[in-house]
């Protein structure tokens, strides 16, 4: 029997086994379904509805020596998947969209991994609750995807990183088991096992659900825009605001090109804009707004019209806005202490902002509009390396690699290869990772 015939025979046998787990309607080998998953090129796709089904799928695939790639609401077409010469299965979580529990007293929510962030947030808003004011670019991502591979943008100064709001996770493992990490204060339970799975992709299993901390919707949300003559003072205004202990719902700096894209053409130049979205009790927000105005004035900046700020904030909350606001594929992270020197060197080596959707994370705020990516091996990349900036690779620390080899010694969970889109860049701080 030829290798192709044996491959087809194994795929057909596995498909029958998976159909017994999830039902024949939820397993497909139709090209129209398979092409959705890009470079994964699976032999079949399976759509489980619950954690036990995911665990049984993984265990069955391991028994058939098949490889599994996990996808959510948005397939990872930008990623180059490893494609071993064996049966490949796309495990898609689009049916796992239930909110399992909402405790309005304890301020916690439990949801399945396939729910989109937008739908989870809308459900919370009906109870006057919120996860936090995360960027609109994340709203069509699934909860599981954001927890397994959290982007730097899944962060706000008010609530911190999204993964820090996780109190517990449920994980389906390759051996067919499902574990539920204990939901309790970390100080009362010792090591937090959930941290092993958060940010680990699918290395140690599939995150099938999570319990997250939520917050009550603030009494007042006030977006403020301030105009500065140069980028340095805009960044300094953000630093001083944070130094006062203010933790805005959003804090960003836009360079000229990005400011024009997001704010339009108001009839005057926008060399640098600082955006602070303040949220909380009305009296507190008013006091914070006055402090921000004073900081801006002391640095020679000025406030932009409130109507412009309100329009910008309304656009950030509109579903149709997502189509034109793709996640930045490029970016960097560094500390305030390094900002001025690094920015000067970047401009010297790479030129001014290119206008592409790049992002710079500086401790607790983000700066948009700089092109900070360069192909490996190029002169620009060498210059960036000399400045202490280096590409974020997919390589694991030796300990995690060894742990993966123990947990998944058959290599059932597929690894993603290098991104086909430009990688992010990280500097001397890991505040967004």
C-alpha positions in Angstrom: 0.0 0.0 0.0 1.4 3.4 -1.0 2.1 6.1 1.6 -0.7 8.2 0.2 -3.2 5.3 0.5 -2.1 4.6 4.0 -2.5 8.2 5.0 -6.0 8.4 3.5 -7.0 5.1 5.3 -5.7 6.5 8.7 -7.5 9.8 8.1 -10.8 8.1 7.3 -10.5 5.8 10.4 -9.7 8.8 12.6 -12.6 10.8 11.2 -15.0 8.0 12.1 -13.6 7.9 15.7 -13.9 11.7 16.1 -17.5 11.6 14.7 -18.4 9.2 17.6 -17.1 11.8 20.0 -18.7 15.0 18.6 -21.3 13.8 16.1 -20.8 13.4 12.3 -22.1 16.9 11.7 -19.1 18.3 13.6 -16.3 16.6 11.7 -15.5 17.7 8.1 -13.1 16.8 5.4 -14.7 19.2 2.8 -12.2 21.4 1.0 -14.2 24.5 1.7 -13.9 23.9 5.4 -10.2 22.8 5.3 -9.0 25.8 3.2 -10.1 28.1 6.0 -7.1 27.0 8.0 -4.4 28.2 5.6 -1.0 26.7 6.0 -2.1 24.2 8.5 -3.5 22.2 5.6 -5.5 19.7 7.8 -7.0 16.5 6.7 -10.1 17.2 8.7 -11.6 19.8 11.1 -13.4 18.9 14.2 -15.7 21.2 16.3 -16.0 20.1 19.9 -18.6 21.7 22.3 -17.1 21.0 25.7 -13.9 20.2 27.6 -14.5 16.5 27.8 -14.9 16.3 24.1 -11.6 18.2 23.5 -9.8 15.8 25.9 -11.2 12.7 24.1 -10.3 14.2 20.7 -6.7 14.8 21.9 -6.4 11.3 23.3 -7.8 9.7 20.2 -5.5 11.7 17.9 -2.6 10.6 20.0 -3.6 7.0 19.7 -3.7 7.4 15.9 -0.4 9.3 15.9 -2.2 12.3 14.4 -1.2 16.0 14.9 -3.6 18.6 16.2 -3.6 22.4 15.5 -5.9 24.5 17.7 -7.7 27.5 16.2 -10.4 29.9 17.4 -12.7 32.4 15.8 -9.9 33.8 13.7 -7.8 31.2 12.0 -4.0 31.7 12.1 -3.4 32.1 8.4 -0.4 34.4 9.2 1.4 31.5 11.0 3.5 28.9 9.3 2.4 25.7 11.0 4.7 22.7 11.4 3.3 20.1 8.9 4.5 16.7 9.9 4.0 13.9 7.3 1.0 12.4 9.3 -2.7 13.0 9.6 -3.3 16.6 10.7 -6.5 17.7 12.5 -7.7 21.3 13.0 -9.5 21.6 16.3 -11.7 24.6 16.1 -13.4 26.1 19.2 -16.2 28.0 17.5 -18.9 25.9 19.3 -17.5 26.5 22.7 -19.1 29.9 23.3 -21.1 29.6 26.5 -20.9 31.7 29.6 -21.0 29.1 32.3 -21.4 31.3 35.4 -21.6 35.0 36.3 -21.3 35.9 40.0 -22.2 39.6 40.4 -21.3 39.5 44.1 -17.9 37.9 43.8 -17.3 39.8 40.5 -16.2 36.7 38.5 -17.3 35.2 35.2 -16.6 31.7 33.9 -16.7 31.2 30.1 -15.7 28.7 27.5 -12.6 29.3 25.3 -14.4 29.9 22.0 -16.4 32.9 23.0 -15.3 36.1 21.3 -14.2 38.9 23.6 -16.9 41.2 22.2 -19.7 38.8 23.0 -18.4 38.2 26.5 -18.1 42.0 27.1 -21.6 42.6 25.8 -23.0 40.0 28.2 -21.2 41.6 31.1 -22.4 45.0 30.2 -26.0 43.9 30.6 -25.2 43.4 34.3 -23.2 46.7 34.4 -19.9 44.8 34.5 -16.8 44.8 32.3 -13.6 43.0 31.8 -11.8 46.3 31.2 -11.2 48.7 28.4 -9.1 46.5 26.0 -8.4 47.7 22.5 -11.1 47.1 19.9 -8.6 45.1 17.8 -9.0 42.3 20.3 -12.7 42.1 20.4 -13.1 39.5 17.6 -10.5 37.3 19.2 -11.5 34.3 21.3 -11.0 34.2 25.0 -8.9 31.0 24.6 -6.7 32.5 22.0 -6.0 35.7 24.1 -5.1 33.6 27.1 -3.0 31.0 25.3 -1.1 33.6 23.2 -1.7 37.0 24.9 -0.7 39.9 22.6 1.0 42.9 24.3 -2.1 44.9 23.5 -4.2 42.8 25.9 -3.3 45.3 28.6 -4.7 48.5 30.1 -3.1 50.6 33.0 -6.4 50.3 34.9 -6.7 46.5 35.0 -3.2 45.3 33.9 -2.7 42.4 31.6 -5.7 40.3 30.7 -4.0 37.1 31.9 -3.6 38.7 35.3 -7.4 38.8 35.7 -7.5 35.0 35.3 -8.4 33.2 38.6 -8.5 29.7 37.2 -8.4 27.7 33.9 -9.7 24.4 32.6 -7.3 22.5 30.4 -7.8 19.4 28.2 -4.6 17.5 28.0 -3.2 15.0 25.5 -3.6 12.1 27.8 -7.4 12.6 27.7 -7.7 14.2 31.2 -9.2 17.6 32.0 -7.8 19.6 34.9 -9.4 22.6 36.6 -7.0 24.8 38.5 -8.4 25.9 41.9 -10.0 29.3 42.0 -8.7 30.9 45.2 -6.3 33.7 46.3 -2.8 32.7 45.3 -1.4 33.4 48.8 -3.7 30.7 50.1 -2.9 28.0 47.7 0.8 28.1 47.0 2.0 28.0 43.3 -0.6 29.1 40.8 -0.9 26.2 38.3 -2.9 28.3 35.9 0.3 30.3 35.1 1.7 27.2 33.5 -0.9 27.3 30.8 -1.4 31.0 30.3 0.8 32.2 27.4 2.0 28.7 26.6 0.0 28.3 23.4 -1.1 24.7 23.1 2.2 23.3 24.4 0.7 21.7 27.5 -2.9 21.2 26.4 -5.9 23.2 25.2 -7.4 26.0 27.5 -11.1 25.1 27.3 -12.4 27.7 29.7 -11.4 30.2 32.3 -12.7 32.1 35.4 -11.9 35.7 35.2 -12.1 38.7 37.6 -14.5 41.4 36.3 -15.2 45.0 37.5 -18.2 47.1 37.9 -18.8 49.6 35.0 -17.4 53.0 36.1 -19.7 55.9 36.8 -17.9 58.1 34.3 -15.6 57.5 31.3 -13.8 60.7 30.1 -11.5 60.5 27.0 -9.0 63.3 26.8 -6.7 64.3 23.9 -3.7 66.6 24.3 -1.5 68.0 21.6 2.3 68.3 21.8 4.9 69.8 19.6 7.1 66.7 19.8 6.8 63.0 20.7 9.1 63.3 23.7 6.8 65.7 25.7 3.8 63.6 24.8 5.5 60.5 26.3 6.6 62.6 29.3 3.0 63.7 29.9 2.0 60.0 30.1 4.8 59.2 32.4 4.0 62.1 34.8 0.3 61.0 34.9 1.2 57.5 35.9 3.7 58.8 38.4 0.8 60.5 40.2 -0.8 57.1 40.7 -3.5 57.6 37.9 -4.3 54.4 36.1 -6.3 55.3 33.0 -8.5 52.9 31.2 -6.4 53.6 28.1 -3.2 55.5 27.7 -1.6 56.0 24.3 0.6 58.3 22.4 0.2 58.8 18.6 2.8 60.1 16.3 1.7 62.3 13.3 0.8 59.6 10.8 -1.2 57.5 13.3 -2.9 60.7 14.7 -4.1 61.6 11.2 -5.5 58.1 10.6 -7.4 58.0 13.9 -8.4 61.6 14.3 -8.7 62.8 10.7 -7.7 66.2 9.5 -8.9 68.8 12.1 -7.4 71.7 10.2 -4.1 71.9 12.1 -1.0 69.9 12.5 -0.9 66.9 14.9 2.8 66.2 15.5 2.1 64.2 18.6 -1.0 63.4 20.6 -1.4 61.9 24.0 -4.6 60.0 24.7 -5.8 59.3 28.3 -9.2 57.7 28.9 -10.1 58.2 32.6 -12.7 56.1 34.2 -14.1 55.8 37.8 -16.3 57.9 40.2 -17.2 61.3 38.8 -15.3 63.3 41.4 -12.1 61.2 41.0 -12.2 61.5 37.2 -12.7 65.2 37.4 -9.6 65.5 39.7 -7.5 63.3 37.4 -8.6 65.3 34.4 -7.4 68.6 36.1 -4.1 67.0 36.9 -3.6 65.8 33.3 -4.4 69.3 32.1 -1.9 70.8 34.4 0.8 68.3 33.3 0.1 69.1 29.7 0.3 72.9 30.2 3.5 72.6 32.1 5.1 70.7 29.2 3.9 73.3 26.7 1.1 71.2 25.3 -2.6 72.0 24.8 -5.9 70.2 25.1 -7.7 69.2 22.0 -11.5 69.8 21.7 -13.6 67.5 23.8 -15.8 66.8 20.8 -12.9 65.4 19.0 -12.0 63.2 22.0 -15.6 62.0 22.3 -15.8 61.2 18.6 -12.5 59.2 18.8 -13.8 57.2 21.8 -17.1 56.4 20.2 -15.2 55.0 17.2 -13.2 52.8 19.4 -16.4 51.1 20.7 -18.0 50.6 17.2 -18.0 47.0 15.8 -17.4 48.2 12.3 -14.2 49.9 13.5 -12.5 46.6 13.9 -12.3 45.9 10.2 -10.0 48.9 9.8 -8.0 48.4 13.0 -5.9 45.2 12.6 -3.7 44.2 15.4 -0.2 45.8 15.1 2.1 43.1 13.7 5.1 45.1 14.8 6.2 46.7 18.0 8.6 47.2 20.7 8.8 47.4 24.5 11.2 49.5 26.5 11.4 51.6 29.7 11.0 55.3 29.9 14.6 55.7 30.9 15.6 54.3 27.5 13.0 56.0 25.4 14.7 59.2 24.3 18.0 57.6 23.3 16.4 54.7 21.6 14.0 56.8 19.6 16.8 59.1 18.4 18.8 56.1 17.2 15.8 54.5 15.6 15.1 57.6 13.6 18.8 57.9 12.6 19.0 54.3 11.5 15.5 53.7 10.2 14.1 57.1 9.2 11.0 58.7 10.5 7.6 57.0 11.0 6.5 55.0 8.0 2.8 55.3 8.7 2.3 51.6 9.1 0.4 50.2 12.1 3.3 49.7 14.5 3.3 50.2 18.2 5.7 50.9 21.0 5.0 49.8 24.5 6.6 52.0 27.1 5.9 50.6 30.5 2.2 51.2 31.1 1.4 53.2 27.9 1.6 52.6 24.2 2.9 54.7 21.4 1.6 54.3 17.8 3.0 55.2 14.5 6.6 54.1 14.5 8.0 51.5 12.1 10.2 49.4 14.4 10.6 46.2 12.4 13.3 45.2 10.0 14.1 41.9 8.3 16.7 39.8 10.1 20.1 40.1 8.6 19.4 43.6 7.3 21.5 46.6 8.2 18.5 48.1 10.1 18.1 44.9 12.1 21.8 45.0 13.0 21.4 48.6 14.1 18.4 47.6 16.3 20.3 44.7 17.8 23.1 47.2 18.7 20.5 49.3 20.5 19.4 46.4 22.7 16.3 45.5 20.7 15.9 41.9 19.5 13.2 39.9 17.8 10.8 37.9 19.9 11.4 34.4 18.8 9.3 31.2 19.2 12.1 29.4 21.0 11.2 28.1 24.4 13.4 28.2 27.5 15.1 24.8 28.0 12.9 24.1 31.1 9.6 24.6 29.2 10.9 22.6 26.2 11.8 19.7 28.5 8.4 20.0 30.2 6.6 19.8 26.8 8.5 16.7 25.9 7.2 15.1 29.1 3.6 16.3 28.8 3.3 15.6 25.1 6.0 13.1 24.2 4.2 12.0 21.1 4.2 15.5 19.6 0.4 15.5 19.2 0.0 19.3 19.7 1.3 21.0 16.6 3.8 23.8 17.0 3.6 27.0 15.0 6.6 28.0 13.0 7.9 31.5 12.4 5.3 34.1 11.7 5.0 35.0 8.0 4.1 38.5 9.1 6.8 40.6 10.8 7.6 39.7 14.4 7.3 42.0 17.4 10.4 43.5 18.9 11.2 43.6 22.6 13.7 45.8 24.4 15.0 45.9 27.9 11.7 45.5 29.7 9.1 42.7 29.8 6.2 44.8 31.1 3.9 43.8 28.2 4.8 40.1 27.9 
